[in-house]
Each structure stands twice: as C-alpha cells, then as structure tokens.
C-alpha cells in the first residue's frame, strides 16, 4: 500500500470530486452529484406557503419560508460531501487536503468536517473548478505538493 498523499476536494453546490496527484498527473478518485440541485422549487417543497390571519377582519396572508429550499439542499449536499471526506480520512485515503470551490460552499463543507480532518486541510482555493478537467488542473496548481 502506498503512503496516502494530498487530495484536492473540488466542490460546489451541485457537484463534488476528489482528485489525487501522482507521477502521471491529476486523476479523479471519486465524484458525486446532487440529485436535487436541478429541481424546481415546486419539486423540493411539498406544500403551499403557510397562511396567517389578519388580526382584524378575514384577510389572510402568505408566510414566506425562513429558508430557500435550494440553499437548504446545497447545505445538505455540503454535509454529505464532508461525511464522505470524514470517512475517507478515517480509512487513511489521504494525509492532507486542499478544498476548492465557492466560498460559501467551502465554509459549509469545512464546518461539517470532523476536527481531525479539519487539521489536515493545507489550503483553500475560493474558486469554482468544477468544470476544469483533470488534465487542466495542473494550470491552476503548478506547484502541487509532491506525493511522499
């Protein structure tokens, strides 16, 4: 078995992939996509908005939800990705971790990570790299940490 190296976790609200680097370059170890990211709001919530009654008279008003269903699903997806990273770290698949993605998504993933995994984070790249191919990642990370 080889010594675990550094993983690059590329995440956004809909997609995630874990990339490793070796002598042959970057290659994806695992990828994940959200099942609910492309759904309409009507498909994510099952009922109409709540109603409140006017204190005087018979008027009723819609009550807006406290959170956006799409935002809630993105946070749920970030927690799922963090759980996968926690499992991979527990199985010694990587020794170091670099997170890449939009700032809000990185924050949600990092908050859901175990403290032991958070200590393995060597860097954060607040940039969406979800559509960058493995072959083109070298342009974004020219000084990648060598596999030890």
N, C-alpha and C positions, 0 to 999 in steps of 0.2 A: 504494500500500500504506500502511495506517495504521501509526502507531508502536505497537509492542507495549506493552500495559498490564500490569495485575496480574491474575494468575489466582488463583482460590481452588480448592485441591485438597481436596475432601471425600472422606475415605477411612474405611473401617472394614475389618474382616477379610473382608468379602464383596463390598462394592460400592465403587466409586470414581467420581467425576465431577469434571470440570474445568469451572469456571464462570468466565465473564468478565463484566465490568460495563461498560456503555456508557450513552449518554444514554437508552436505552429501559429500563434496569434490568439485572438479572442474567439471563443465559441460559447454558445448558449447551453447552459446546463439544464435549465428548466424555464418554462414560460407559462403564464397564466393570463386569462382574460375574464373580465367581469361579465356575468350573464345578464345583468340588469342595466348596464351602462347605456345602451342604446334604446331602452324602452321609454315610451312616453309616460308622462306623469300619471295619466289616467290608468296606465297598466301597473304602476307602482303603488298607488293608493286605491283602496277598495271602496271607498265611500265618498259622498259629497262632503263639503266643508261643514263643520258644526254650525249650529244656529244659536243665537241668543235673542231673548225677547226684550223689547223696549220696556223701560220701567213704567211708562205711561202709554197706554194705547195697545194696539195689537200688531205693531210693526215688528218684524224680525230682521236680524242682520246676520250675514255670514261671518264666521270667525276664521281668520286666516290661520293656517297651521304655524306652529312655532319654528319648524324647520322645513327646509326644502327636501322633498323625497330624494332628489338626485344627489344632493350634498350628503344626505344620510347614507345612501348606497355607496358613495365614494369613500366615506369614512369606514363603512363596513368592509369594503374591499381592502383598504389600507390595513385594517386589523387582521384580515385573512392573510395578507402578504407577510405581515410581521410575525404571525403564528408560524408560517412556513419557514421564515428565517430563523425563528427560535428553535424549531425542530432540526433544521439543517445544522445549526451551531451545536446543538446537543449531540448530534451524530458526528461531530468533528469534520464536516464537509468543508469548512473554511476557518481560517485563523483570523483573517482581517476582512473588513467590509467597507466598501465605499458605496454611498447612496447617491443616486442621480435621479432628478425629476423636479417637477414644480415645487416651490417652497411649501405650500400648504400640504401637499401630499407627503413630502419628506417629513414634515412635522408630525403628521398623523401616524405614519409608519414608525417613526422613532419613539413616539410616546407609547406605542403598543409593544415595543420590544422589551424583552427581559433585560434587567440591569447588566447581566453578564454579557449579553450580545451588544448592548449599547457601548460597553467598554471596548469592544472590538472595532468600532467604527473609526476608520482612519481619515475619512474625508467625506464631504458632501458637495455635490455639484448641483446647484439650483438651476437646472436647465433640462428641458424636455428632450430626451434622447430616445424616446420610444420608437421612432421611425428610422433611427440610424441602424444600418445593418452591422453585423459583427465585423465584417471586413473594413468598414469605415470608422469603427470605434477608435482605431489607432490614431486617426486625425485629431480626435478630441482628448486622447490620453497618450501623448507621445512619450512621456516619462513614466510609464506604468511600472509599479513595483514588481521586481523580478520574483519569480516563483522560487522559494527557498527550499 
